[in-house]
Amino acid sequence: MAQQVNNETTPSTPGKLKPDKPHHRFRIHPPHSRYTFICILLSAFLVFLLFSTFNPPPPSTTAPRRVLGDSWGGSHWERLVSKSTRRNSASNKIVLVTGSAGFVGSHVALALKRRGDGVLGIDNFNRYYDVNLKHARQKLLERAGIFVVEGDINDGTLLKKLFDVVPFTHVMHLAAQAGVRYAMQNPNSYVHSNLAGFTVLLEACKSANPQPAIVWASSSSVYGLNSKVPFSEKDRTDQPASLYAATKKAGEGIAHTYNHIYGLSITALRFFTVYGPWGRPDMAYFFFTKDILKGKQITVFESPDGGSVARDFTYIDDVVKGCLGALDTAKKSTGSGGKKKGSAQFRVFNLGNTSPVPVSKLVAILEKLLKVNAKKRVLPMPRNGDVKFTHANISLAQREFGYKPTIDLETGLRKFVKWYLEFYSSGSIKKGSSSW
Ligand SMILES: NC(=O)c1ccc[n+]([C@@H]2O[C@H](COP(=O)([O-])OP(=O)(O)OC[C@H]3O[C@@H](n4cnc5c(N)ncnc54)[C@H](O)[C@@H]3O)[C@@H](O)[C@H]2O)c1
Protein backbone atom coordinates (compact mmCIF):
# COMPACT_ATOMS: atom_id res chain seq x y z
CA MET A 1 0.00 0.00 0.00
CA ALA A 2 2.67 2.39 1.03
CA GLN A 3 4.59 1.86 -2.16
CA GLN A 4 1.88 3.74 -4.08
CA VAL A 5 2.69 6.91 -2.29
CA ASN A 6 5.57 9.28 -2.54
CA ASN A 7 6.62 10.01 1.01
CA GLU A 8 8.44 13.13 0.01
CA THR A 9 5.25 14.81 -1.09
CA THR A 10 3.31 13.79 1.97
CA PRO A 11 1.97 16.91 3.65
CA SER A 12 1.58 17.20 7.38
CA THR A 13 -1.64 19.13 6.86
CA PRO A 14 -3.33 18.28 3.60
CA GLY A 15 -4.35 21.19 1.45
CA LYS A 16 -2.51 23.55 3.70
CA LEU A 17 0.99 23.36 2.31
CA LYS A 18 2.46 26.79 2.27
CA PRO A 19 5.80 27.96 0.99
CA ASP A 20 8.41 28.68 3.60
CA LYS A 21 8.31 32.27 4.58
CA PRO A 22 11.45 34.18 3.78
CA HIS A 23 13.29 35.54 6.80
CA HIS A 24 13.66 39.28 6.53
CA ARG A 25 16.75 40.22 8.47
CA PHE A 26 17.61 43.49 6.86
CA ARG A 27 19.06 46.23 8.95
CA ILE A 28 19.92 49.58 7.43
CA HIS A 29 23.25 50.83 8.71
CA PRO A 30 23.74 54.49 8.29
CA PRO A 31 25.41 56.18 6.69
CA HIS A 32 24.38 54.71 3.35
CA SER A 33 23.52 56.59 0.31
CA ARG A 34 19.88 56.99 -0.62
CA TYR A 35 20.68 54.95 -3.73
CA THR A 36 21.90 51.92 -1.71
CA PHE A 37 18.83 52.09 0.46
CA ILE A 38 16.50 52.04 -2.58
CA CYS A 39 18.48 49.10 -4.02
CA ILE A 40 18.08 47.13 -0.79
CA LEU A 41 14.38 47.90 -0.69
CA LEU A 42 14.00 46.81 -4.31
CA SER A 43 15.89 43.57 -3.71
CA ALA A 44 13.80 42.84 -0.63
CA PHE A 45 10.65 43.41 -2.67
CA LEU A 46 11.90 41.06 -5.40
CA VAL A 47 12.77 38.37 -2.84
CA PHE A 48 9.31 38.78 -1.32
CA LEU A 49 7.67 38.49 -4.75
CA LEU A 50 9.69 35.38 -5.55
CA PHE A 51 8.65 33.61 -2.36
CA SER A 52 5.04 34.68 -2.38
CA THR A 53 4.50 33.42 -5.92
CA PHE A 54 6.41 30.19 -5.35
CA ASN A 55 4.02 27.33 -5.92
CA PRO A 56 4.65 24.30 -3.68
CA PRO A 57 4.23 20.84 -5.15
CA PRO A 58 0.69 19.59 -4.65
CA PRO A 59 0.27 17.39 -1.60
CA SER A 60 0.01 13.69 -2.28
CA THR A 61 -3.52 13.07 -1.15
CA THR A 62 -5.25 16.33 -1.72
CA ALA A 63 -4.89 17.53 -5.22
CA PRO A 64 -6.39 20.92 -5.84
CA ARG A 65 -4.22 21.31 -8.92
CA ARG A 66 -6.05 24.46 -9.82
CA VAL A 67 -6.68 27.55 -7.84
CA LEU A 68 -10.12 27.76 -6.27
CA GLY A 69 -12.57 29.29 -8.69
CA ASP A 70 -10.49 28.34 -11.72
CA SER A 71 -11.79 24.80 -12.02
CA TRP A 72 -15.49 25.42 -11.55
CA GLY A 73 -18.14 28.02 -12.15
CA GLY A 74 -19.30 29.89 -15.24
CA SER A 75 -22.19 29.26 -17.59
CA HIS A 76 -20.50 26.44 -19.53
CA TRP A 77 -19.70 24.60 -16.29
CA GLU A 78 -23.29 25.06 -15.08
CA ARG A 79 -24.62 23.66 -18.37
CA LEU A 80 -22.42 20.56 -17.92
CA VAL A 81 -23.70 20.14 -14.38
CA SER A 82 -27.35 20.51 -15.43
CA LYS A 83 -26.98 18.15 -18.40
CA SER A 84 -25.33 15.47 -16.27
CA THR A 85 -28.12 15.60 -13.70
CA ARG A 86 -30.98 15.24 -16.20
CA ARG A 87 -32.97 12.10 -15.39
CA ASN A 88 -35.29 9.84 -17.34
CA SER A 89 -38.99 10.49 -16.97
CA ALA A 90 -39.30 7.20 -15.02
CA SER A 91 -36.70 8.20 -12.42
CA ASN A 92 -37.32 10.38 -9.40
CA LYS A 93 -33.68 10.62 -8.32
CA ILE A 94 -30.88 13.10 -8.84
CA VAL A 95 -27.77 11.85 -7.10
CA LEU A 96 -24.52 13.60 -6.19
CA VAL A 97 -21.83 10.90 -6.08
CA THR A 98 -18.73 11.97 -4.15
CA GLY A 99 -15.50 10.10 -4.89
CA SER A 100 -16.86 9.32 -8.35
CA ALA A 101 -13.40 8.89 -9.88
CA GLY A 102 -12.69 6.26 -7.25
CA PHE A 103 -13.22 2.52 -7.47
CA VAL A 104 -16.66 2.13 -5.86
CA GLY A 105 -17.83 5.64 -6.80
CA SER A 106 -17.28 5.12 -10.53
CA HIS A 107 -19.16 1.82 -10.52
CA VAL A 108 -22.07 3.23 -8.51
CA ALA A 109 -22.31 6.39 -10.65
CA LEU A 110 -22.50 4.32 -13.84
CA ALA A 111 -25.12 1.97 -12.42
CA LEU A 112 -27.31 4.92 -11.40
CA LYS A 113 -26.94 6.59 -14.78
CA ARG A 114 -27.71 3.36 -16.63
CA ARG A 115 -31.05 3.02 -14.93
CA GLY A 116 -31.98 6.62 -15.72
CA ASP A 117 -31.15 8.63 -12.60
CA GLY A 118 -29.58 12.07 -12.88
CA VAL A 119 -25.97 11.78 -11.69
CA LEU A 120 -23.23 14.29 -10.94
CA GLY A 121 -19.79 13.26 -9.71
CA ILE A 122 -17.27 15.14 -7.60
CA ASP A 123 -13.69 14.07 -6.91
CA ASN A 124 -10.46 15.83 -5.97
CA PHE A 125 -8.30 13.39 -7.98
CA ASN A 126 -5.77 13.16 -5.17
CA ARG A 127 -2.54 11.24 -5.62
CA TYR A 128 -2.97 8.55 -3.01
CA TYR A 129 -2.74 6.13 -5.91
CA ASP A 130 -2.20 6.36 -9.67
CA VAL A 131 -4.18 9.37 -10.81
CA ASN A 132 -4.22 8.05 -14.40
CA LEU A 133 -6.51 5.28 -13.25
CA LYS A 134 -8.87 7.87 -11.77
CA HIS A 135 -8.82 9.83 -15.04
CA ALA A 136 -9.49 6.64 -17.01
CA ARG A 137 -12.54 6.00 -14.82
CA GLN A 138 -13.59 9.62 -15.35
CA LYS A 139 -13.42 9.09 -19.12
CA LEU A 140 -15.79 6.15 -18.86
CA LEU A 141 -18.18 8.24 -16.81
CA GLU A 142 -18.02 11.07 -19.33
CA ARG A 143 -18.85 8.66 -22.13
CA ALA A 144 -21.94 7.64 -20.18
CA GLY A 145 -22.94 11.30 -19.81
CA ILE A 146 -21.72 11.83 -16.24
CA PHE A 147 -19.83 15.01 -15.50
CA VAL A 148 -17.25 14.80 -12.71
CA VAL A 149 -16.62 18.10 -10.98
CA GLU A 150 -12.97 18.43 -9.97
CA GLY A 151 -13.21 19.66 -6.43
CA ASP A 152 -12.73 18.87 -2.79
CA ILE A 153 -15.62 18.11 -0.46
CA ASN A 154 -13.98 20.51 1.98
CA ASP A 155 -14.91 23.32 -0.40
CA GLY A 156 -18.20 24.49 1.12
CA THR A 157 -18.61 27.25 -1.46
CA LEU A 158 -18.46 24.75 -4.29
CA LEU A 159 -20.93 22.42 -2.57
CA LYS A 160 -23.34 25.29 -1.93
CA LYS A 161 -23.10 26.25 -5.59
CA LEU A 162 -23.88 22.68 -6.65
CA PHE A 163 -26.94 22.55 -4.39
CA ASP A 164 -28.04 25.96 -5.73
CA VAL A 165 -27.84 24.69 -9.31
CA VAL A 166 -29.26 21.19 -8.75
CA PRO A 167 -32.07 19.98 -6.43
CA PHE A 168 -30.27 16.75 -5.48
CA THR A 169 -32.63 14.17 -3.99
CA HIS A 170 -29.76 11.94 -2.78
CA VAL A 171 -26.08 12.08 -1.98
CA MET A 172 -24.04 8.90 -2.37
CA HIS A 173 -20.98 9.80 -0.36
CA LEU A 174 -18.00 7.63 -1.30
CA ALA A 175 -15.15 10.15 -1.19
CA ALA A 176 -12.69 9.34 1.57
CA GLN A 177 -9.10 8.70 2.40
CA ALA A 178 -9.17 4.92 2.17
CA GLY A 179 -6.53 2.38 3.18
CA VAL A 180 -5.49 1.28 6.63
CA ARG A 181 -1.69 1.32 6.60
CA TYR A 182 -1.24 4.73 4.96
CA ALA A 183 -2.64 6.34 8.11
CA MET A 184 0.74 5.77 9.74
CA GLN A 185 2.38 7.90 7.04
CA ASN A 186 -0.19 10.61 6.54
CA PRO A 187 -2.72 10.73 9.38
CA ASN A 188 -3.91 14.20 8.46
CA SER A 189 -5.25 13.07 5.11
CA TYR A 190 -7.80 10.94 7.03
CA VAL A 191 -8.82 13.88 9.17
CA HIS A 192 -9.03 16.09 6.07
CA SER A 193 -11.35 13.88 4.00
CA ASN A 194 -13.11 11.56 6.45
CA LEU A 195 -13.83 14.03 9.24
CA ALA A 196 -13.52 17.62 8.02
CA GLY A 197 -14.71 16.88 4.47
CA PHE A 198 -17.62 14.77 5.67
CA THR A 199 -18.72 17.54 8.04
CA VAL A 200 -18.54 20.20 5.29
CA LEU A 201 -20.64 17.92 3.08
CA LEU A 202 -23.24 17.37 5.82
CA GLU A 203 -23.37 21.13 6.43
CA ALA A 204 -24.17 21.67 2.75
CA CYS A 205 -26.82 18.91 2.84
CA LYS A 206 -28.47 20.24 5.97
CA SER A 207 -28.72 23.76 4.52
CA ALA A 208 -30.02 22.58 1.14
CA ASN A 209 -33.66 22.96 0.28
CA PRO A 210 -34.81 20.26 -0.31
CA GLN A 211 -32.43 18.35 1.93
CA PRO A 212 -31.15 15.21 0.18
CA ALA A 213 -31.13 11.74 1.74
CA ILE A 214 -27.55 10.57 2.31
CA VAL A 215 -26.08 7.11 1.84
CA TRP A 216 -22.38 6.90 2.70
CA ALA A 217 -19.54 4.43 2.99
CA SER A 218 -18.44 3.52 6.47
CA SER A 219 -16.29 0.40 6.77
CA SER A 220 -16.04 -3.06 8.27
CA SER A 221 -12.90 -1.74 9.95
CA VAL A 222 -15.12 -0.17 12.64
CA TYR A 223 -15.41 -3.66 14.16
CA GLY A 224 -11.70 -3.32 15.00
CA LEU A 225 -10.47 -5.85 17.51
CA ASN A 226 -13.82 -7.65 17.90
CA SER A 227 -13.42 -11.41 17.95
CA LYS A 228 -17.10 -12.40 17.87
CA VAL A 229 -18.04 -13.47 14.34
CA PRO A 230 -19.83 -12.83 12.09
CA PHE A 231 -19.80 -9.08 12.71
CA SER A 232 -23.29 -7.75 13.28
CA GLU A 233 -24.39 -4.12 13.21
CA LYS A 234 -25.33 -4.49 16.88
CA ASP A 235 -21.78 -5.42 17.91
CA ARG A 236 -19.49 -2.98 19.67
CA THR A 237 -17.42 -0.68 17.49
CA ASP A 238 -15.34 1.09 20.10
CA GLN A 239 -12.02 -0.70 19.61
CA PRO A 240 -10.64 0.59 16.29
CA ALA A 241 -7.27 -0.85 15.26
CA SER A 242 -6.34 1.98 12.88
CA LEU A 243 -6.82 5.71 12.44
CA TYR A 244 -8.79 4.92 9.27
CA ALA A 245 -11.22 2.84 11.34
CA ALA A 246 -11.39 5.55 13.99
CA THR A 247 -12.34 8.19 11.39
CA LYS A 248 -15.06 5.92 9.96
CA LYS A 249 -16.41 5.28 13.45
CA ALA A 250 -16.30 9.01 14.18
CA GLY A 251 -18.09 9.56 10.86
CA GLU A 252 -20.94 7.38 12.08
CA GLY A 253 -21.18 9.55 15.19
CA ILE A 254 -21.07 12.78 13.19
CA ALA A 255 -23.76 11.40 10.86
CA HIS A 256 -25.97 10.63 13.84
CA THR A 257 -25.64 14.20 15.07
CA TYR A 258 -26.78 15.65 11.74
CA ASN A 259 -29.65 13.20 11.65
CA HIS A 260 -30.69 14.13 15.18
CA ILE A 261 -30.33 17.90 14.97
CA TYR A 262 -31.26 18.64 11.36
CA GLY A 263 -33.52 15.77 10.28
CA LEU A 264 -31.15 14.44 7.60
CA SER A 265 -31.97 10.91 6.46
CA ILE A 266 -28.65 9.04 6.70
CA THR A 267 -27.62 5.46 5.90
CA ALA A 268 -24.12 4.13 6.60
CA LEU A 269 -22.87 1.13 4.66
CA ARG A 270 -20.04 -0.88 6.20
CA PHE A 271 -18.23 -2.33 3.18
CA PHE A 272 -16.14 -5.49 3.55
CA THR A 273 -12.98 -5.63 1.33
CA VAL A 274 -14.50 -4.69 -2.01
CA TYR A 275 -12.62 -5.95 -5.08
CA GLY A 276 -13.09 -6.14 -8.84
CA PRO A 277 -12.31 -4.50 -12.18
CA TRP A 278 -11.14 -0.87 -11.96
CA GLY A 279 -10.15 -1.60 -8.35
CA ARG A 280 -7.74 0.13 -6.01
CA PRO A 281 -4.02 -0.44 -6.60
CA ASP A 282 -3.26 -0.22 -2.87
CA MET A 283 -5.30 -3.35 -2.11
CA ALA A 284 -3.63 -6.77 -1.78
CA TYR A 285 -5.46 -8.56 -4.63
CA PHE A 286 -4.39 -5.72 -6.96
CA PHE A 287 -0.71 -5.40 -6.04
CA PHE A 288 -0.32 -9.17 -5.66
CA THR A 289 -1.46 -9.48 -9.29
CA LYS A 290 1.00 -6.80 -10.39
CA ASP A 291 3.92 -8.32 -8.46
CA ILE A 292 3.20 -11.94 -9.40
CA LEU A 293 3.18 -10.96 -13.07
CA LYS A 294 6.48 -9.12 -12.62
CA GLY A 295 8.04 -12.08 -10.82
CA LYS A 296 8.46 -9.97 -7.69
CA GLN A 297 8.25 -11.52 -4.25
CA ILE A 298 4.98 -10.95 -2.38
CA THR A 299 4.55 -10.86 1.37
CA VAL A 300 1.67 -12.84 2.84
CA PHE A 301 0.91 -12.07 6.44
CA GLU A 302 -0.21 -14.60 8.99
CA SER A 303 -1.63 -13.71 12.38
CA PRO A 304 0.83 -13.52 15.30
CA ASP A 305 -0.39 -16.94 16.57
CA GLY A 306 0.44 -18.51 13.18
CA GLY A 307 -3.21 -18.64 12.01
CA SER A 308 -4.26 -17.38 8.61
CA VAL A 309 -5.46 -13.87 7.93
CA ALA A 310 -8.87 -13.90 6.24
CA ARG A 311 -11.11 -11.34 4.55
CA ASP A 312 -14.77 -11.32 3.61
CA PHE A 313 -13.97 -10.32 -0.01
CA THR A 314 -17.01 -8.74 -1.63
CA TYR A 315 -17.33 -8.35 -5.39
CA ILE A 316 -17.97 -4.84 -6.67
CA ASP A 317 -21.24 -5.69 -8.49
CA ASP A 318 -22.71 -7.05 -5.24
CA VAL A 319 -21.67 -3.89 -3.41
CA VAL A 320 -23.18 -1.71 -6.15
CA LYS A 321 -26.49 -3.58 -5.79
CA GLY A 322 -26.32 -2.96 -2.04
CA CYS A 323 -25.65 0.75 -2.57
CA LEU A 324 -28.62 1.07 -4.93
CA GLY A 325 -30.83 -0.93 -2.57
CA ALA A 326 -29.92 1.38 0.30
CA LEU A 327 -30.53 4.44 -1.87
CA ASP A 328 -33.92 3.18 -3.06
CA THR A 329 -35.15 2.43 0.46
CA ALA A 330 -33.83 5.68 1.95
CA LYS A 331 -36.64 7.87 3.23
CA LYS A 332 -36.68 11.59 2.64
CA SER A 333 -34.90 13.96 5.00
CA THR A 334 -37.40 15.82 7.11
CA GLY A 335 -35.72 19.19 7.51
CA SER A 336 -35.31 22.07 5.14
CA GLY A 337 -32.94 24.99 4.95
CA GLY A 338 -31.15 23.96 8.15
CA LYS A 339 -34.30 23.42 10.28
CA LYS A 340 -35.51 20.01 11.47
CA LYS A 341 -39.22 19.34 10.94
CA GLY A 342 -39.39 15.82 12.40
CA SER A 343 -37.35 12.73 13.11
CA ALA A 344 -35.57 11.18 10.14
CA GLN A 345 -34.34 7.74 9.15
CA PHE A 346 -30.94 6.61 10.49
CA ARG A 347 -29.58 3.23 9.39
CA VAL A 348 -26.37 1.18 9.41
CA PHE A 349 -25.84 -1.91 7.23
CA ASN A 350 -23.06 -4.41 6.65
CA LEU A 351 -22.37 -5.03 2.95
CA GLY A 352 -20.14 -8.11 2.91
CA ASN A 353 -20.07 -11.52 1.34
CA THR A 354 -20.50 -13.69 4.48
CA SER A 355 -17.75 -16.10 3.44
CA PRO A 356 -14.26 -15.10 4.61
CA VAL A 357 -11.37 -16.48 2.58
CA PRO A 358 -7.77 -16.81 3.85
CA VAL A 359 -5.32 -14.55 2.05
CA SER A 360 -3.26 -17.66 1.19
CA LYS A 361 -6.28 -18.91 -0.80
CA LEU A 362 -6.54 -15.55 -2.56
CA VAL A 363 -2.92 -15.99 -3.67
CA ALA A 364 -3.56 -19.55 -4.84
CA ILE A 365 -6.51 -18.39 -6.98
CA LEU A 366 -4.41 -15.60 -8.50
CA GLU A 367 -1.59 -18.05 -9.29
CA LYS A 368 -4.10 -20.27 -11.08
CA LEU A 369 -5.69 -17.42 -13.04
CA LEU A 370 -2.38 -15.80 -13.96
CA LYS A 371 -0.72 -19.16 -14.61
CA VAL A 372 2.33 -18.02 -12.64
CA ASN A 373 3.69 -19.35 -9.35
CA ALA A 374 4.05 -16.54 -6.85
CA LYS A 375 7.31 -16.00 -4.97
CA LYS A 376 5.94 -15.84 -1.46
CA ARG A 377 7.35 -15.03 1.90
CA VAL A 378 5.17 -15.48 4.94
CA LEU A 379 5.60 -13.04 7.80
CA PRO A 380 3.71 -12.35 11.01
CA MET A 381 1.29 -9.47 10.57
CA PRO A 382 2.86 -6.23 11.79
CA ARG A 383 0.86 -3.90 13.98
CA ASN A 384 -0.04 -1.45 11.29
CA GLY A 385 -3.79 -1.27 11.69
CA ASP A 386 -4.81 -4.43 9.84
CA VAL A 387 -7.06 -6.88 11.65
CA LYS A 388 -6.83 -10.67 11.56
CA PHE A 389 -10.12 -11.37 9.87
CA THR A 390 -13.44 -9.87 8.81
CA HIS A 391 -16.75 -11.66 8.42
CA ALA A 392 -20.09 -9.96 7.80
CA ASN A 393 -23.52 -10.81 9.04
CA ILE A 394 -25.69 -9.36 6.26
CA SER A 395 -29.16 -10.33 7.43
CA LEU A 396 -30.19 -6.74 8.12
CA ALA A 397 -29.43 -5.58 4.55
CA GLN A 398 -31.04 -8.74 3.23
CA ARG A 399 -34.24 -7.98 5.14
CA GLU A 400 -34.34 -4.27 4.35
CA PHE A 401 -33.55 -4.28 0.62
CA GLY A 402 -32.97 -7.86 -0.47
CA TYR A 403 -29.15 -7.65 -0.45
CA LYS A 404 -27.77 -11.01 -1.54
CA PRO A 405 -24.18 -11.31 -2.78
CA THR A 406 -23.83 -13.82 -5.59
CA ILE A 407 -20.19 -13.70 -6.77
CA ASP A 408 -17.62 -16.01 -5.15
CA LEU A 409 -13.97 -15.01 -4.93
CA GLU A 410 -12.71 -17.11 -7.84
CA THR A 411 -15.41 -15.82 -10.22
CA GLY A 412 -14.81 -12.23 -9.13
CA LEU A 413 -11.03 -12.49 -9.40
CA ARG A 414 -11.36 -13.96 -12.90
CA LYS A 415 -13.23 -10.80 -13.94
CA PHE A 416 -10.64 -8.64 -12.20
CA VAL A 417 -7.69 -10.40 -13.87
CA LYS A 418 -9.35 -10.11 -17.30
CA TRP A 419 -9.80 -6.39 -16.78
CA TYR A 420 -6.27 -5.97 -15.38
CA LEU A 421 -4.63 -7.66 -18.35
CA GLU A 422 -6.74 -5.69 -20.83
CA PHE A 423 -6.22 -2.35 -19.12
CA TYR A 424 -2.51 -2.60 -18.51
CA SER A 425 -1.62 -4.27 -21.79
CA SER A 426 -3.36 -1.63 -23.87
CA GLY A 427 -2.14 1.16 -21.60
CA SER A 428 -5.52 2.81 -21.94
CA ILE A 429 -9.18 1.95 -21.84
CA LYS A 430 -10.64 0.11 -24.76
CA LYS A 431 -13.92 1.35 -26.13
CA GLY A 432 -16.82 -0.76 -24.98
CA SER A 433 -14.66 -2.65 -22.50
CA SER A 434 -16.51 -5.75 -21.39
CA SER A 435 -15.62 -5.17 -17.76
CA TRP A 436 -18.54 -2.85 -17.04
N1 LIG B 1 -12.83 -0.63 -1.34
C1 LIG B 1 -13.02 -1.17 -0.16
O1 LIG B 1 -12.68 -2.34 0.07
C2 LIG B 1 -13.66 -0.39 0.96
C3 LIG B 1 -13.91 -1.05 2.18
C4 LIG B 1 -14.51 -0.33 3.20
C5 LIG B 1 -14.89 0.98 3.01
N2 LIG B 1 -14.61 1.60 1.82
C6 LIG B 1 -15.02 2.99 1.65
O2 LIG B 1 -15.72 3.09 0.43
C7 LIG B 1 -15.51 4.39 -0.16
C8 LIG B 1 -14.99 4.21 -1.56
O3 LIG B 1 -13.75 3.51 -1.52
P1 LIG B 1 -12.91 3.17 -2.80
O4 LIG B 1 -12.33 1.82 -2.60
O5 LIG B 1 -13.70 3.46 -4.01
O6 LIG B 1 -11.72 4.22 -2.64
P2 LIG B 1 -11.07 5.19 -3.72
O7 LIG B 1 -9.87 5.78 -3.07
O8 LIG B 1 -10.88 4.46 -5.00
O9 LIG B 1 -12.18 6.30 -3.94
C9 LIG B 1 -12.30 7.45 -3.14
C10 LIG B 1 -12.28 8.66 -4.06
O10 LIG B 1 -12.53 9.80 -3.26
C11 LIG B 1 -11.70 10.84 -3.71
N3 LIG B 1 -11.50 11.75 -2.57
C12 LIG B 1 -10.80 11.52 -1.44
N4 LIG B 1 -10.84 12.57 -0.64
C13 LIG B 1 -11.59 13.51 -1.27
C14 LIG B 1 -11.99 14.82 -0.95
N5 LIG B 1 -11.59 15.41 0.19
N6 LIG B 1 -12.76 15.50 -1.84
C15 LIG B 1 -13.15 14.93 -3.01
N7 LIG B 1 -12.78 13.69 -3.36
C16 LIG B 1 -12.02 12.99 -2.50
C17 LIG B 1 -10.43 10.18 -4.18
O11 LIG B 1 -9.74 10.93 -5.14
C18 LIG B 1 -10.95 8.87 -4.75
O12 LIG B 1 -11.14 8.97 -6.15
C19 LIG B 1 -14.54 5.10 0.79
O13 LIG B 1 -15.30 5.85 1.69
C20 LIG B 1 -13.86 3.96 1.53
O14 LIG B 1 -13.38 4.36 2.78
C21 LIG B 1 -14.02 0.94 0.78
Ligand as a Chemical Component Dictionary entry (heavy atoms), coordinates in Angstrom:
data_LIG
# 
_chem_comp.id                   LIG 
_chem_comp.type                 NON-POLYMER 
_chem_comp.pdbx_formal_charge   0 
_chem_comp.three_letter_code    LIG 
# 
loop_
_chem_comp_atom.comp_id 
_chem_comp_atom.atom_id 
_chem_comp_atom.alt_atom_id 
_chem_comp_atom.type_symbol 
_chem_comp_atom.charge 
_chem_comp_atom.model_Cartn_x 
_chem_comp_atom.model_Cartn_y 
_chem_comp_atom.model_Cartn_z 
_chem_comp_atom.pdbx_ordinal 
LIG N1  N1  N 0  -12.833 -0.630 -1.343 1  
LIG C1  C1  C 0  -13.016 -1.171 -0.156 2  
LIG O1  O1  O 0  -12.682 -2.336 0.065  3  
LIG C2  C2  C 0  -13.660 -0.389 0.956  4  
LIG C3  C3  C 0  -13.911 -1.051 2.176  5  
LIG C4  C4  C 0  -14.513 -0.334 3.195  6  
LIG C5  C5  C 0  -14.888 0.981  3.010  7  
LIG N2  N2  N 1  -14.614 1.603  1.819  8  
LIG C6  C6  C 0  -15.023 2.986  1.648  9  
LIG O2  O2  O 0  -15.724 3.095  0.428  10 
LIG C7  C7  C 0  -15.510 4.386  -0.161 11 
LIG C8  C8  C 0  -14.991 4.211  -1.564 12 
LIG O3  O3  O 0  -13.750 3.507  -1.515 13 
LIG P1  P1  P 0  -12.906 3.165  -2.801 14 
LIG O4  O4  O 0  -12.331 1.823  -2.595 15 
LIG O5  O5  O -1 -13.699 3.456  -4.012 16 
LIG O6  O6  O 0  -11.723 4.223  -2.637 17 
LIG P2  P2  P 0  -11.070 5.195  -3.724 18 
LIG O7  O7  O 0  -9.869  5.776  -3.071 19 
LIG O8  O8  O 0  -10.877 4.463  -5.000 20 
LIG O9  O9  O 0  -12.179 6.304  -3.935 21 
LIG C9  C9  C 0  -12.296 7.446  -3.137 22 
LIG C10 C10 C 0  -12.282 8.665  -4.059 23 
LIG O10 O10 O 0  -12.530 9.801  -3.256 24 
LIG C11 C11 C 0  -11.702 10.843 -3.713 25 
LIG N3  N3  N 0  -11.496 11.752 -2.570 26 
LIG C12 C12 C 0  -10.797 11.519 -1.435 27 
LIG N4  N4  N 0  -10.838 12.572 -0.639 28 
LIG C13 C13 C 0  -11.589 13.512 -1.270 29 
LIG C14 C14 C 0  -11.990 14.825 -0.946 30 
LIG N5  N5  N 0  -11.592 15.415 0.186  31 
LIG N6  N6  N 0  -12.762 15.502 -1.836 32 
LIG C15 C15 C 0  -13.148 14.927 -3.007 33 
LIG N7  N7  N 0  -12.784 13.686 -3.360 34 
LIG C16 C16 C 0  -12.020 12.990 -2.501 35 
LIG C17 C17 C 0  -10.432 10.178 -4.178 36 
LIG O11 O11 O 0  -9.739  10.935 -5.142 37 
LIG C18 C18 C 0  -10.949 8.873  -4.752 38 
LIG O12 O12 O 0  -11.136 8.967  -6.147 39 
LIG C19 C19 C 0  -14.536 5.097  0.794  40 
LIG O13 O13 O 0  -15.298 5.851  1.693  41 
LIG C20 C20 C 0  -13.865 3.963  1.529  42 
LIG O14 O14 O 0  -13.379 4.362  2.777  43 
LIG C21 C21 C 0  -14.016 0.935  0.784  44 
# 
loop_
_chem_comp_bond.comp_id 
_chem_comp_bond.atom_id_1 
_chem_comp_bond.atom_id_2 
_chem_comp_bond.value_order 
_chem_comp_bond.pdbx_ordinal 
LIG N1  C1  SING 1  
LIG C1  O1  DOUB 2  
LIG C1  C2  SING 3  
LIG C2  C3  SING 4  
LIG C2  C21 DOUB 5  
LIG C3  C4  DOUB 6  
LIG C4  C5  SING 7  
LIG C5  N2  DOUB 8  
LIG N2  C6  SING 9  
LIG N2  C21 SING 10 
LIG C6  O2  SING 11 
LIG C6  C20 SING 12 
LIG O2  C7  SING 13 
LIG C7  C8  SING 14 
LIG C7  C19 SING 15 
LIG C8  O3  SING 16 
LIG O3  P1  SING 17 
LIG P1  O4  DOUB 18 
LIG P1  O5  SING 19 
LIG P1  O6  SING 20 
LIG O6  P2  SING 21 
LIG P2  O7  DOUB 22 
LIG P2  O8  SING 23 
LIG P2  O9  SING 24 
LIG O9  C9  SING 25 
LIG C9  C10 SING 26 
LIG C10 O10 SING 27 
LIG C10 C18 SING 28 
LIG O10 C11 SING 29 
LIG C11 N3  SING 30 
LIG C11 C17 SING 31 
LIG N3  C12 SING 32 
LIG N3  C16 SING 33 
LIG C12 N4  DOUB 34 
LIG N4  C13 SING 35 
LIG C13 C14 SING 36 
LIG C13 C16 DOUB 37 
LIG C14 N5  SING 38 
LIG C14 N6  DOUB 39 
LIG N6  C15 SING 40 
LIG C15 N7  DOUB 41 
LIG N7  C16 SING 42 
LIG C17 O11 SING 43 
LIG C17 C18 SING 44 
LIG C18 O12 SING 45 
LIG C19 O13 SING 46 
LIG C19 C20 SING 47 
LIG C20 O14 SING 48 
# 
